[in-house]
Amino acid sequence: MIGPTICGDSIEVHDGYVLTGQYEMEKQLQMWNLSTGELMEEISFDDKLPSDKPVKVYSAQFQK
């Protein structure tokens, strides 16, 4: 698979970056460089919560 699996309102563009939230079991948030398409950072919640409580992102935005 190439890129995130985006569901709902989970894409935000700001200041040359794209934030994506995906409906997956790991790497739920990703930040991309808009001009190069390069993945800049991945944020996963799978190590922060119990395994029986998966996080699947439907909405994401940069903090205002």
N, C-alpha and C positions, 0 to 999 in steps of 0.2 A: 504494500500500500504506500502511496506517496501522499504526504501531508496529513492533516488532521481529518477526523470524521466529525464534521460540524453539524450540530443539531440545534434547532431553535435559534435564539437570539444570542449566539455565542461567538460573535466576531466583532472586533472593534479596531478602528484605525485611528492612530493619533501620533503626530510628530514623527512620521517616518517609520513607525512600527505598527505591526498588526498583532493583536492579541486574539488567540483562538482558544475556545473551550471545546473539549470533545467528549463524546459519550463513549468512553473507553474505561477499562479497569486500571490503567496507569497513564502517566504523562497527561493528565487531564487539562492542564493549561500550558500553552506554548506561546512564545513571543518570537515574531519573525521580523527581519529587516525588510521593509517594503520595497526598497529599490533593488536589492540583490536577491530576495527570496530566501536568504540564509536563515536557518533556525538559530536564534540568539540564546534562548533559554527555555528549559522545560521545568514545569512545576508539577509534582505528583503528590497526591494525597494518600496513596495506598499505604505508605509507611506510617501515617499519622493517625489512622483510624482502625478499629477492629476489622478483621477480614470479612465479617458478615455484614458490614455496613459500607458497601462500595459507594464512591462518589462518582457521579456521572454529570458533567457540566452541561446545562441547557442554556445558561446565560452568563456572559462575561463582559466586563468593561473595565477600562482604566479608571483609577480613582480620580474624581474631579476635585 
